């Protein structure tokens, strides 16, 4: 009995050691998009508990009431049907499914990743390219590019155009919002915003080969002055992302470090898209620009 009493504490310790509220970014959001997604997750979870909790409670009650020795439940071998019970076990789940369907339908449209975020500041556009096994970030407004490091001002909307120069990937910064696919020859859109400064880990959430486990990057939410200083630091790099440099960068590499490029080839993002759009229809995806 002493061991049984300590079992819940042991199980809780195991669960919280890996995904406590302070460490799990999905449960500890740093932006309004991720916060809305977390609240939707909790709301759906609480609705489903309407069925789950009574099942466990009644299971314990039945075991106790109809136990072999000392049970007070009545034995009715000829009883086989109850309209009330039948209605209860069908209507309650049906109502929950209907409520979940309405909630998910309306919230999904509100959280459309292609929907721009309205704010007092103009969004900063970043073009994102998935490679083997790293992420390239291009800043058209500033004429710079980085590898495995994404920086942006806090409370300023971040507008991402995402594609892939390899197999399908999935882009995600859990502390700021959900994932969206990166596909060769196609453009995905994702709009995020951070409401406080911080450092957040982003990664590819879709298996893509040998270097998948190390395909992550750091995203930095900064004050406007810190972001301006960061841009100047990148511009001081002596490396330019020309055609030759990009060809080298696109080669597969595992655990690739952070790199800065003070300039990049004109229309690089569109060139990457066009490379796959020019292939025969049976071997490429459609181009959505």
C-alpha positions in Angstrom: 0.0 0.0 0.0 2.9 2.4 0.7 4.2 1.8 -2.8 0.8 2.4 -4.3 0.5 5.7 -2.5 3.8 6.9 -3.9 3.0 5.8 -7.5 1.1 9.1 -8.5 4.0 11.2 -7.3 6.5 9.1 -9.2 4.5 9.3 -12.4 4.0 13.1 -12.0 7.8 13.6 -11.5 8.5 11.7 -14.7 6.0 13.7 -16.7 7.1 17.1 -15.4 10.8 16.3 -15.8 10.5 16.3 -19.6 7.7 18.9 -20.3 7.2 21.2 -17.4 5.4 24.5 -18.0 8.7 26.3 -17.6 10.5 24.3 -20.3 7.9 23.1 -22.8 7.6 26.0 -25.3 4.2 24.9 -26.5 2.8 25.2 -23.0 4.8 28.4 -22.3 4.1 30.6 -25.3 5.9 33.9 -26.0 3.5 35.4 -28.6 -0.3 35.8 -29.1 -0.4 33.2 -31.9 1.2 30.5 -29.8 -1.0 31.5 -26.9 -4.2 31.1 -28.9 -3.1 27.7 -30.1 -2.3 26.6 -26.6 -5.6 27.8 -25.3 -7.3 25.9 -28.1 -5.4 22.7 -27.1 -6.5 23.1 -23.4 -10.1 23.9 -24.3 -10.4 20.8 -26.5 -8.7 18.8 -23.7 -11.2 20.0 -21.1 -14.2 19.2 -23.3 -13.0 15.7 -23.8 -12.6 15.3 -20.0 -16.4 15.5 -19.8 -16.4 11.9 -21.1 -13.1 10.7 -19.7 -13.6 11.7 -16.0 -17.1 10.0 -15.6 -15.7 6.8 -17.2 -12.9 6.5 -14.6 -15.2 7.5 -11.7 -17.9 5.0 -12.6 -15.4 2.3 -13.2 -14.2 2.7 -9.6 -17.8 2.9 -8.3 -18.9 -0.3 -10.2 -15.9 -2.3 -8.9 -16.7 -1.2 -5.3 -20.5 -1.6 -5.5 -20.5 -5.0 -7.3 -17.5 -6.6 -5.6 -17.7 -10.3 -4.7 -17.7 -9.8 -0.9 -19.8 -7.1 0.7 -21.1 -5.5 -2.5 -24.6 -3.8 -2.3 -25.4 -3.8 -6.0 -28.5 -5.7 -7.1 -28.0 -8.6 -9.5 -30.6 -8.5 -12.3 -29.8 -11.2 -14.9 -32.9 -10.4 -17.0 -32.1 -6.7 -17.3 -30.6 -5.9 -20.7 -31.6 -2.4 -21.9 -32.1 1.1 -20.6 -33.2 3.9 -22.9 -31.9 6.5 -20.6 -28.4 5.0 -20.4 -28.4 4.4 -24.2 -29.3 8.1 -24.8 -26.7 9.3 -22.4 -23.8 7.3 -23.9 -24.6 8.5 -27.4 -25.9 12.1 -26.9 -23.1 13.3 -24.7 -20.2 12.3 -27.0 -22.2 13.6 -30.0 -22.6 17.0 -28.3 -18.9 17.1 -27.5 -17.9 16.2 -31.1 -20.3 19.0 -32.3 -18.8 21.5 -29.9 -15.2 20.5 -30.8 -16.1 20.7 -34.5 -17.5 24.2 -34.2 -14.6 25.3 -32.0 -11.9 23.9 -34.3 -13.5 25.2 -37.5 -13.9 28.8 -36.3 -10.5 28.9 -34.5 -8.6 27.4 -37.5 -9.8 30.2 -39.7 -8.8 32.8 -37.1 -5.4 31.3 -36.8 -4.8 30.9 -40.6 -1.0 31.0 -41.0 -1.4 32.9 -44.3 -3.4 35.7 -42.6 -1.3 38.8 -42.0 -1.0 40.1 -38.4 -2.3 43.7 -38.0 -0.3 46.0 -35.8 1.1 49.4 -35.4 4.3 48.5 -37.2 4.8 47.2 -40.7 5.8 43.5 -40.9 9.3 42.5 -41.5 9.6 40.0 -44.4 12.0 37.1 -44.3 12.4 34.5 -47.0 13.1 31.1 -45.6 14.8 28.2 -47.5 15.1 24.7 -46.1 18.2 22.9 -47.1 20.0 19.6 -46.1 20.2 20.1 -43.1 20.0 23.8 -42.2 17.8 26.9 -42.6 18.7 29.9 -44.8 17.0 33.3 -43.9 17.0 36.1 -46.5 16.1 39.7 -45.5 15.0 41.6 -48.7 14.5 44.8 -46.7 18.1 44.8 -45.5 19.9 43.0 -48.2 21.4 40.4 -45.9 21.1 36.7 -45.3 21.9 34.3 -42.4 22.1 30.6 -41.8 20.5 29.0 -38.7 19.9 32.3 -37.0 16.7 34.3 -37.3 16.4 37.8 -35.6 13.5 40.2 -35.6 12.2 43.1 -33.4 9.7 42.2 -30.7 6.1 43.3 -31.1 6.7 43.7 -34.9 4.9 41.2 -37.1 7.1 38.7 -38.8 6.0 37.7 -42.3 7.7 34.5 -43.5 7.8 33.1 -47.1 9.0 29.6 -46.9 10.2 27.1 -49.5 12.6 24.1 -49.8 15.6 23.5 -51.9 15.5 19.8 -51.0 12.9 17.3 -49.8 9.8 18.4 -47.9 10.6 20.0 -44.5 8.4 21.5 -41.8 9.2 24.9 -40.2 8.3 25.5 -36.6 9.1 27.8 -33.7 7.1 26.2 -30.9 7.2 29.3 -28.6 5.7 31.5 -31.3 3.3 29.4 -33.4 2.6 26.1 -35.1 4.4 24.3 -38.0 4.0 24.8 -41.7 5.4 22.7 -44.6 8.3 23.9 -46.7 8.1 22.3 -50.2 10.3 22.6 -53.3 8.8 24.7 -56.0 6.1 26.1 -53.7 5.8 29.0 -51.3 4.2 28.7 -47.8 3.3 31.6 -45.7 3.6 32.0 -41.9 2.9 35.1 -39.8 4.3 35.3 -36.2 4.9 37.9 -33.6 6.7 37.9 -30.2 5.4 40.0 -27.4 8.7 40.0 -25.4 12.4 39.7 -26.0 13.9 36.3 -25.9 15.7 33.4 -27.5 13.6 30.6 -29.0 14.5 27.3 -30.7 13.1 26.5 -34.1 13.5 23.3 -36.1 12.4 21.0 -38.8 9.6 18.8 -37.5 9.5 16.4 -40.4 12.1 13.7 -40.9 14.4 14.5 -43.8 17.4 12.3 -43.6 20.7 11.8 -41.7 21.0 15.4 -40.4 17.4 15.8 -39.3 18.1 15.7 -35.5 20.5 18.6 -35.8 18.4 20.8 -38.1 17.5 23.5 -35.7 18.1 27.2 -35.4 17.9 30.0 -32.9 15.3 32.8 -33.2 15.9 36.0 -31.4 13.3 38.6 -30.5 15.0 41.9 -29.8 14.3 45.5 -29.1 14.5 47.8 -32.2 17.9 49.2 -31.2 19.3 45.7 -30.7 17.9 44.5 -34.0 19.5 47.5 -35.8 22.8 46.5 -34.2 22.4 42.9 -35.3 21.7 44.0 -38.9 24.9 46.1 -38.8 26.9 43.1 -37.5 25.6 40.9 -40.3 26.5 43.6 -42.9 30.1 43.7 -41.6 30.5 40.1 -42.8 33.1 39.7 -45.5 31.1 36.8 -47.2 28.6 37.4 -50.0 26.0 34.8 -51.0 26.7 34.6 -54.7 26.0 31.7 -57.0 29.2 29.9 -56.1 28.7 30.4 -52.3 25.1 29.3 -52.5 26.0 26.1 -54.4 28.5 25.3 -51.6 25.9 26.1 -48.9 23.3 23.9 -50.5 25.5 20.8 -50.2 24.3 18.5 -47.4 25.9 19.3 -44.0 25.1 18.1 -40.5 25.1 20.4 -37.4 25.9 23.4 -39.6 26.9 26.5 -37.7 25.6 30.0 -37.9 26.8 32.1 -40.9 26.3 35.7 -41.9 26.2 37.1 -45.5 26.4 40.8 -46.1 24.7 40.4 -49.5 23.1 37.8 -51.6 22.4 37.0 -55.3 19.6 39.1 -56.8 16.2 37.3 -56.7 17.8 34.3 -55.0 14.5 33.1 -53.5 12.6 33.3 -56.9 15.5 31.6 -58.6 15.2 28.6 -56.1 11.5 28.4 -56.8 12.0 28.6 -60.6 14.5 25.8 -60.5 11.8 23.3 -59.5 9.0 24.9 -61.5 11.0 24.3 -64.7 10.9 20.5 -64.2 8.3 18.2 -65.9 4.9 18.1 -64.2 5.3 14.5 -63.2 8.5 15.1 -61.2 7.8 18.5 -59.5 5.3 20.3 -57.5 3.3 23.4 -58.6 4.8 26.8 -58.1 2.7 29.1 -55.9 4.1 32.6 -55.9 
